[in-house]
Amino acid sequence: MIHVAIAGTGNIANMHIEGLLTFPDRCRIVALCDIYPEKAEAMRAKYELDCRIFTDHRVMISSGISIDLVLICTPPFMHCEVAVDSMNAGCNVVVEKPMATCLAECDEMLEAEKRNHVTLACIAQNRFRNPVYKLKKVVDSGLAGKICLAQVDSFWWRGHCYYDLWWRGTWEKEGGGPTLNHAVHHIDMLNWLEGKMPRTVMAMLTNVMHDNAEVEDLSVACLRYEDGSMARITSSVVHHGEEQGIVLQCADARISEPWDVKAECSQQDGFPVQGGNRDLIDKIQDFYRELPDLAYEGHTGEIDDVLTALETGARPLITGEDGRRTVEVITAIYMSGFSGQAVNLPVTKEEPCYTFDGIMKSAVESFV
């Protein structure tokens, strides 16, 4: 039985609790922690949990309660501190997205994992959605050919009052706008689908709809890879309709999430044959349809994966290294947006934006 504590009882913690309660024979929630104890009390009552309430994560992990796993659902600026303290106490950790507010914090967390011989996982629950999981399988099959261009649409919409919450919309507390806190899902998916990191990033940031926020509400980034392929990432909280998706223009076919497939073939003059390459389209469609569904999706799927990793001694699908790679791409987007210059990866420790203080000093508070 894996004993679980949850630090932070805001809205996202519901998804973690519901996932954990799916596996009552494998795990038990023993503690909730929040600086507002009434929130933790309400959550305990809502789910009829038999657990203790704490207002300080350090008190919780030193209380003598047996804790094997800490799920961190706090605002991003607290992720590193809670994770490192928990791992130093011998606990395994799952941290919500984004992993941390800067690469220095990511590296501190990874060092704590290694030093304490525990497991660190990062939430990227969209990998555990059937359309994304199956898209990855199609990419890995090679049926569509190599990825030439990835189009990433992280389109969300949030009203002006969304940034009235005390920690949102500030570089100090939230660490960034939709590039960090919304597109993080799609950037993780992009890294996973590509199986490699970009070499160069060029980006622009703006704030066009939320004058009560310091951070961007819209960014557009272009990524270039070593093999010459490219990706375009749009991160937004100003898009009506909230249509998210990834389109992969591959050498032999176009595949996407939401799922669709198109494939062209050439006439003698180079123009496409009407109707496209039906044989390849049918072959890819058949491959996709035959893929089995995941047993669990979303947060529940990732929690199942983490529990299995702890039970078997394996690595979880989404490791701390994966979380760091996502933060590195986001950092490069911010660096380029702040400076107006292309940024080469990897982002080194000598770069100012490697640290949180460096991001704070470099951040542009108004993009108008």
C-alpha positions as CSV (number, residue, x, y, z in Angstrom):
1,M,0.0,0.0,0.0
2,I,1.4,3.4,-1.1
3,H,0.7,6.2,1.4
4,V,0.1,9.5,-0.3
5,A,0.1,13.1,0.8
6,I,-1.1,16.0,-1.3
7,A,0.4,19.5,-1.0
8,G,-2.0,22.2,-2.2
9,T,-5.7,21.6,-2.3
10,G,-6.8,24.0,-5.1
11,N,-8.9,23.0,-8.1
12,I,-6.3,20.7,-9.8
13,A,-6.0,18.6,-6.6
14,N,-9.5,17.2,-7.3
15,M,-8.1,15.4,-10.4
16,H,-5.3,13.9,-8.3
17,I,-7.6,12.7,-5.6
18,E,-10.1,11.2,-8.0
19,G,-7.3,9.4,-9.7
20,L,-5.9,8.0,-6.4
21,L,-9.4,6.9,-5.3
22,T,-9.6,4.8,-8.5
23,F,-7.0,2.4,-6.9
24,P,-8.0,1.9,-3.3
25,D,-6.1,-1.4,-3.1
26,R,-2.9,0.2,-4.1
27,C,-2.8,3.6,-2.4
28,R,-4.3,5.6,0.5
29,I,-4.4,9.3,1.0
30,V,-3.0,10.0,4.5
31,A,-2.5,13.8,4.5
32,L,-3.6,17.0,2.9
33,C,-1.7,20.2,3.2
34,D,-2.7,23.8,2.4
35,I,-1.8,27.2,3.8
36,Y,-5.6,27.7,4.0
37,P,-6.7,24.8,6.2
38,E,-10.4,25.4,5.5
39,K,-9.7,24.4,1.8
40,A,-8.1,21.2,2.9
41,E,-10.9,20.5,5.4
42,A,-13.5,21.0,2.6
43,M,-11.6,18.6,0.4
44,R,-11.4,16.0,3.1
45,A,-15.1,16.3,3.7
46,K,-15.9,16.2,0.0
47,Y,-14.1,12.9,-0.6
48,E,-14.8,11.5,2.9
49,L,-11.1,11.0,3.4
50,D,-9.6,9.6,6.6
51,C,-6.5,11.8,6.7
52,R,-4.7,14.5,8.6
53,I,-4.7,18.2,7.7
54,F,-1.5,20.3,7.7
55,T,-0.8,24.0,6.9
56,D,3.0,23.5,6.4
57,H,4.5,20.8,4.2
58,R,7.6,20.6,6.3
59,V,5.5,19.8,9.4
60,M,3.6,17.3,7.4
61,I,6.6,15.3,6.2
62,S,8.3,15.4,9.6
63,S,5.1,14.5,11.5
64,G,5.9,10.8,11.8
65,I,3.1,9.8,9.3
66,S,4.2,7.2,6.9
67,I,4.4,9.0,3.5
68,D,5.7,7.2,0.4
69,L,4.5,9.7,-2.2
70,V,3.9,13.5,-2.2
71,L,1.7,15.0,-5.0
72,I,2.5,18.7,-5.4
73,C,-0.5,20.8,-6.5
74,T,0.7,24.2,-5.3
75,P,1.3,27.3,-7.5
76,P,4.5,27.0,-9.6
77,F,6.7,29.2,-7.4
78,M,6.4,26.6,-4.6
79,H,7.1,23.4,-6.6
80,C,10.8,23.3,-6.1
81,E,10.8,23.9,-2.4
82,V,8.1,21.4,-1.6
83,A,9.6,18.8,-4.0
84,V,13.2,19.1,-2.6
85,D,12.0,19.0,1.0
86,S,9.9,16.0,0.3
87,M,12.6,14.1,-1.5
88,N,15.1,15.0,1.2
89,A,12.7,13.3,3.6
90,G,12.8,10.1,1.5
91,C,9.5,10.7,-0.3
92,N,8.8,10.1,-3.9
93,V,7.3,13.1,-5.7
94,V,4.8,13.9,-8.5
95,V,4.8,17.6,-9.3
96,E,2.1,19.4,-11.3
97,K,2.9,21.3,-14.4
98,P,5.0,23.3,-14.9
99,M,7.8,21.4,-13.2
100,A,9.3,24.6,-11.9
101,T,9.7,28.3,-12.8
102,C,13.2,28.0,-14.1
103,L,15.9,25.5,-15.1
104,A,18.0,26.1,-12.0
105,E,15.0,24.9,-9.9
106,C,14.5,21.9,-12.2
107,D,18.2,20.9,-11.8
108,E,17.9,21.3,-8.0
109,M,14.9,18.9,-8.1
110,L,16.7,16.4,-10.3
111,E,19.7,16.5,-8.0
112,A,17.5,15.8,-5.0
113,E,16.0,12.8,-6.8
114,K,19.4,11.4,-7.5
115,R,20.9,12.1,-4.1
116,N,18.0,10.6,-2.2
117,H,17.4,7.6,-4.5
118,V,13.7,8.4,-4.9
119,T,11.4,8.9,-7.9
120,L,10.4,12.3,-9.4
121,A,7.6,12.5,-11.9
122,C,6.0,15.5,-13.6
123,I,2.4,15.8,-14.6
124,A,1.7,15.8,-18.3
125,Q,-1.6,14.0,-18.3
126,N,-2.4,14.6,-22.0
127,R,0.1,11.9,-22.9
128,F,-2.5,9.6,-21.3
129,R,-5.3,10.6,-23.6
130,N,-6.1,8.1,-26.3
131,P,-5.8,10.5,-29.3
132,V,-2.4,11.7,-28.2
133,Y,-1.1,8.2,-27.2
134,K,-2.3,6.8,-30.6
135,L,-0.8,9.7,-32.5
136,K,2.6,8.9,-30.9
137,K,2.2,5.3,-31.9
138,V,1.5,6.3,-35.5
139,V,4.6,8.6,-35.5
140,D,6.8,5.8,-34.1
141,S,5.5,3.4,-36.7
142,G,7.1,5.4,-39.5
143,L,4.1,5.1,-41.7
144,A,3.8,8.9,-42.2
145,G,7.5,9.5,-42.6
146,K,9.7,11.9,-40.7
147,I,8.1,15.0,-39.2
148,C,8.9,18.1,-41.3
149,L,6.7,20.7,-39.6
150,A,4.8,20.5,-36.3
151,Q,2.0,23.0,-35.8
152,V,1.0,23.4,-32.1
153,D,-2.1,25.3,-31.2
154,S,-2.5,25.8,-27.5
155,F,-5.6,28.0,-27.9
156,W,-7.4,28.9,-24.6
157,W,-9.6,31.8,-23.5
158,R,-9.7,33.4,-20.1
159,G,-11.6,36.5,-19.0
160,H,-10.1,39.6,-17.6
161,C,-10.9,38.6,-14.0
162,Y,-8.9,35.3,-14.4
163,Y,-5.8,37.3,-13.4
164,D,-7.4,38.8,-10.3
165,L,-6.3,35.8,-8.3
166,W,-3.4,37.0,-6.1
167,W,-0.7,34.8,-7.6
168,R,-1.8,34.7,-11.2
169,G,-0.4,37.0,-13.9
170,T,2.8,37.8,-12.1
171,W,6.3,36.8,-13.0
172,E,7.2,36.3,-9.4
173,K,4.4,33.9,-8.4
174,E,3.1,32.3,-11.7
175,G,6.4,32.5,-13.5
176,G,4.8,33.4,-16.9
177,G,1.6,33.4,-18.9
178,P,0.0,30.8,-21.2
179,T,3.4,29.8,-22.6
180,L,4.4,28.4,-19.2
181,N,1.0,27.5,-17.7
182,H,-1.2,26.4,-20.6
183,A,1.0,25.5,-23.6
184,V,3.2,23.4,-21.2
185,H,0.9,20.5,-22.1
186,H,1.4,20.8,-25.8
187,I,5.1,21.5,-25.5
188,D,5.6,18.3,-23.5
189,M,3.6,16.5,-26.2
190,L,5.7,18.1,-29.0
191,N,9.0,17.0,-27.3
192,W,7.6,13.5,-26.9
193,L,6.3,13.2,-30.5
194,E,9.5,14.7,-31.9
195,G,11.8,12.6,-29.7
196,K,14.3,15.4,-29.9
197,M,14.9,19.0,-28.8
198,P,15.1,22.0,-31.1
199,R,18.4,23.7,-31.7
200,T,17.1,27.3,-32.2
201,V,14.0,29.2,-31.0
202,M,12.6,32.5,-32.2
203,A,9.6,34.0,-30.5
204,M,7.4,37.0,-30.0
205,L,5.3,37.8,-26.9
206,T,2.5,40.3,-26.3
207,N,-0.3,41.1,-23.9
208,V,-3.4,42.3,-25.8
209,M,-6.4,41.5,-23.5
210,H,-5.3,41.4,-19.9
211,D,-3.9,44.7,-18.6
212,N,-4.2,43.3,-15.0
213,A,-1.4,40.9,-15.7
214,E,2.4,41.4,-16.0
215,V,2.8,38.3,-18.2
216,E,2.0,37.6,-21.8
217,D,-1.4,36.4,-22.9
218,L,-0.2,35.4,-26.4
219,S,3.0,34.1,-27.8
220,V,4.1,32.7,-31.1
221,A,7.3,30.7,-31.4
222,C,9.2,29.1,-34.3
223,L,11.5,26.2,-33.5
224,R,14.2,24.7,-35.8
225,Y,15.7,21.3,-35.3
226,E,19.1,19.9,-36.3
227,D,17.7,18.1,-39.3
228,G,16.1,21.3,-40.7
229,S,12.6,20.4,-39.7
230,M,10.6,23.1,-37.8
231,A,7.7,23.6,-35.4
232,R,5.4,26.5,-34.7
233,I,3.9,27.0,-31.2
234,T,1.1,29.4,-30.5
235,S,0.3,29.9,-26.8
236,S,-2.8,31.9,-26.0
237,V,-5.6,32.8,-23.6
238,V,-7.3,35.1,-26.1
239,H,-8.6,32.5,-28.5
240,H,-12.4,32.2,-28.6
241,G,-13.4,28.5,-29.1
242,E,-10.4,27.1,-27.2
243,E,-9.5,24.8,-30.0
244,Q,-6.3,23.0,-29.1
245,G,-4.4,20.6,-31.4
246,I,-1.2,19.4,-33.0
247,V,-0.8,18.9,-36.7
248,L,2.2,17.0,-37.9
249,Q,3.2,17.6,-41.6
250,C,5.3,14.5,-42.2
251,A,7.2,13.5,-45.3
252,D,4.5,11.1,-46.5
253,A,1.3,12.2,-44.7
254,R,-0.3,14.7,-42.5
255,I,-1.5,13.3,-39.1
256,S,-3.0,15.2,-36.2
257,E,-4.7,15.4,-32.9
258,P,-7.7,15.7,-33.1
259,W,-7.2,12.7,-35.3
260,D,-7.1,13.2,-39.1
261,V,-4.9,11.9,-41.8
262,K,-4.2,13.2,-45.3
263,A,-1.6,12.1,-47.8
264,E,-0.8,13.4,-51.3
265,C,1.0,11.7,-54.2
266,S,2.4,13.4,-57.2
267,Q,1.4,13.6,-60.9
268,Q,4.2,13.8,-63.5
269,D,4.1,17.6,-63.3
270,G,4.5,17.7,-59.5
271,F,1.0,18.7,-58.7
272,P,-1.0,16.4,-56.4
273,V,-3.2,13.6,-57.6
274,Q,-6.9,14.2,-57.0
275,G,-8.0,12.2,-54.0
276,G,-4.5,11.8,-52.6
277,N,-2.7,8.6,-51.7
278,R,-5.6,6.4,-50.8
279,D,-3.5,3.3,-50.2
280,L,-1.4,5.1,-47.6
281,I,-4.3,6.9,-46.0
282,D,-6.2,3.6,-45.6
283,K,-3.0,1.9,-44.2
284,I,-2.5,4.6,-41.6
285,Q,-6.2,4.6,-40.7
286,D,-6.2,0.9,-40.2
287,F,-3.2,1.0,-38.0
288,Y,-4.8,3.8,-35.9
289,R,-8.1,1.9,-35.5
290,E,-6.4,-1.3,-34.4
291,L,-4.5,0.4,-31.5
292,P,-6.1,-0.5,-28.2
293,D,-7.5,2.1,-25.9
294,L,-5.6,3.0,-22.7
295,A,-7.0,1.4,-19.5
296,Y,-7.1,4.9,-17.8
297,E,-6.9,8.4,-19.3
298,G,-5.8,11.8,-18.0
299,H,-4.5,12.2,-14.4
300,T,-5.9,8.8,-13.5
301,G,-3.8,7.2,-16.3
302,E,-0.6,9.0,-15.1
303,I,-1.3,8.1,-11.5
304,D,-1.7,4.5,-12.5
305,D,1.7,4.7,-14.3
306,V,3.4,6.3,-11.3
307,L,2.0,3.7,-8.9
308,T,3.1,0.9,-11.2
309,A,6.6,2.5,-11.4
310,L,6.9,2.6,-7.6
311,E,5.5,-1.0,-7.2
312,T,7.9,-2.5,-9.8
313,G,11.0,-0.2,-9.5
314,A,10.6,1.0,-13.1
315,R,10.7,4.6,-14.3
316,P,7.5,6.5,-14.8
317,L,6.6,7.5,-18.4
318,I,7.0,11.2,-17.6
319,T,10.1,11.8,-15.6
320,G,11.7,14.9,-14.1
321,E,14.0,15.0,-17.1
322,D,10.9,15.3,-19.3
323,G,9.6,18.1,-17.2
324,R,12.9,19.9,-17.4
325,R,13.0,19.6,-21.2
326,T,9.6,21.3,-21.4
327,V,10.8,24.1,-19.1
328,E,13.9,24.5,-21.3
329,V,11.8,25.1,-24.5
330,I,9.6,27.5,-22.6
331,T,12.7,29.3,-21.2
332,A,14.1,29.7,-24.7
333,I,10.7,31.1,-25.9
334,Y,10.8,33.7,-23.1
335,M,14.5,34.5,-23.7
336,S,13.8,35.2,-27.4
337,G,10.6,37.1,-26.6
338,F,12.4,39.3,-24.1
339,S,15.4,40.0,-26.3
340,G,13.9,39.9,-29.8
341,Q,16.8,37.6,-30.8
342,A,17.0,33.9,-31.8
343,V,18.1,31.6,-28.9
344,N,20.2,28.5,-29.3
345,L,19.7,25.4,-27.1
346,P,20.8,24.0,-24.8
347,V,20.2,26.9,-22.4
348,T,23.4,27.0,-20.3
349,K,23.9,27.9,-16.7
350,E,25.6,31.0,-17.8
351,E,22.5,32.4,-19.3
352,P,20.7,34.9,-17.0
353,C,17.3,33.2,-17.6
354,Y,18.7,29.9,-16.2
355,T,17.7,31.2,-12.8
356,F,14.5,32.6,-11.4
357,D,16.2,35.9,-10.5
358,G,17.5,36.2,-14.0
359,I,14.0,35.7,-15.5
360,M,12.7,38.4,-13.1
361,K,15.3,40.8,-14.2
362,S,14.9,40.0,-17.9
363,A,11.1,39.8,-18.0
364,V,9.2,42.5,-19.9
365,E,6.1,43.6,-17.9
366,S,4.3,45.2,-20.7
367,F,4.3,44.0,-24.3
368,V,2.2,46.7,-25.8
